[in-house]
Each structure stands twice: as C-alpha cells, then as structure tokens.
Amino acid sequence: MTDSIEKGREFQFTDRDFEKICKMLYDQVGISLNPSKREMVYSRLARRLRANSVNTFSAYLALLEKKDHAEWEAFINSLTTNLTAFFREPHHFPILAEHVGKIKGRPVTLWCAASSTGEEAYSMAITMAELYGTLNPPVKILASDVDTSVLEKARKAVYSLAQVEKMPESRLKKYFIKGTGSNEGMVRVKPELCDMITFRQINLLDDNWSIRGPIDAIFCRNVMIYFDKPTQLQILQKFVPLLRADGLLFAGHSESFHHASQYFRLRGKTVYELSRASHGSKL
C-alpha cells in the first residue's frame, strides 16, 4: 500500500498507520479489520488522540508501544463492536431451557463469552428464572468481554425502556424495576438476577482464561465473525475441556464452525455439541 495522507483531516492518518493499527489489534485480541473499516478506525481513535493531546496517529501508536495499560484498554474499547439486545436470536433460549431442564437437581454453570453491555447474560438469567420458577435458581452465569467499558454498563443493569420494548409486559414486571423521577424512562434488572451473574474481563485470545469447568453451556455469539479461521480454531479448542460432555455451544446466526469438526458438530440451528473425537479426549 502507498503511504498516502488524506487532506482535510484533523489528524494525519496514513495507510501505514492503518496497517499498524490492524496488526496491533489482531495481535492483542485476535480481531481482524478489513480495509472497509478505515473510516471507523479513524473516527473512533481520533477521540483518543484528542484525549492524549497528540497530533498524529504515529505519535499515538508510539504511546501504545510504551505499554501504557490504561491506553491499551481504551484502544481496545474504542475498536470493539458491541451490538446486542435482549433475547436476540430468540430460538436459542428455549433450547437452553430444554437442555438445563434435563439436568435439574444439581448446580448449573453457564458462560456468556461475549457479553457486551449485558443484555444477553440477563436474557440467560431470565430464562433460568422462568425454567425454575424462582428468582434464585441454582445457576451461576459467568459473563465476560474484552471491553471494560461495556462490562461497567452491564454491571449497572440499567437500560432504557426502548431497549426492552419488545419484551412482554408480564416479563418486564417480573424481572425489571421501572425508574421514577429522574430515572423515568429507564429500567433496572432486579437484584436477584444480577446476583446470578459475575461479570469479568476476559480476552478470548489469552492462553489462560482462569475459568473453572465443567460448564453446561457456552454462548459465544456474534464474536467469532471478527476472528480469522485459525483464531477461531484456537478458541474453540480451548472451549472443549471446559464444557461438560453433554454441554452445548451457541453461535451467532452468521457463524459456522464446520472447519472445527474435530471439536464440535452441529446439533441444530447454530447450536453445537462436542464431536465424538472431543468426547474421547474428555475425562
């Protein structure tokens, strides 16, 4: 690529800068950016240049290379995409309920591996509360994301009425508290559901996740699309020893793991179970 510079920009941003940003993001969290994301990268990181009082992207990247932990966190938070909703891809939740319903009688552990601002994890918690008929089911949910800013929002458990408008009124009344006064137009997830969930920063690219199995089901939806196939394989391989032998892996609607048939086989629409080879590797 040429080292061209666009005129009229607030900051100098060359092809070389973009290539370096792509490599740094890939090396740190495994996310692959294609050239169409160039404008998005500029607009999001321009805020970081202003915040750090630097005038060029090369100067900003030099700051990152000094291993400034706080700025690395801000860099990753700026470039991760966090599109989510309550009960997104709704066909998964009855399957989760059916699966857990077969194993009642012992504690259940679930992992929401790309939890973003929390809607998916709270949808899992509501599903479990409805299955067991109580706000305090014997279920623990680990919800993780690489982006610390969205995890902070998730822990607060506060959402706008617009974000829950598609939810049945009966479910809203049972699992949310409507805000009043200055909080009018907002809802908060009930504390009992929050107690079911532990939010934690986890980089799926890390060698060690500090997670204890066995896990009954993993939701890893709409995140693998940002990784290339080798990175997907690495992550899927690490899921295997954490899942119970009959555990399920839920993927996003546009994700397919056919290239990982040695680890997982398709059970239903974007729902996977361990392959026979993986069964043989488990104790």
Order of alpha helices (4+ residues) and beta strands (2+ residues): alpha-alpha-alpha-alpha-alpha-beta-alpha-beta-alpha-beta-alpha-beta-beta-alpha-beta-beta-alpha-beta-beta-beta-alpha
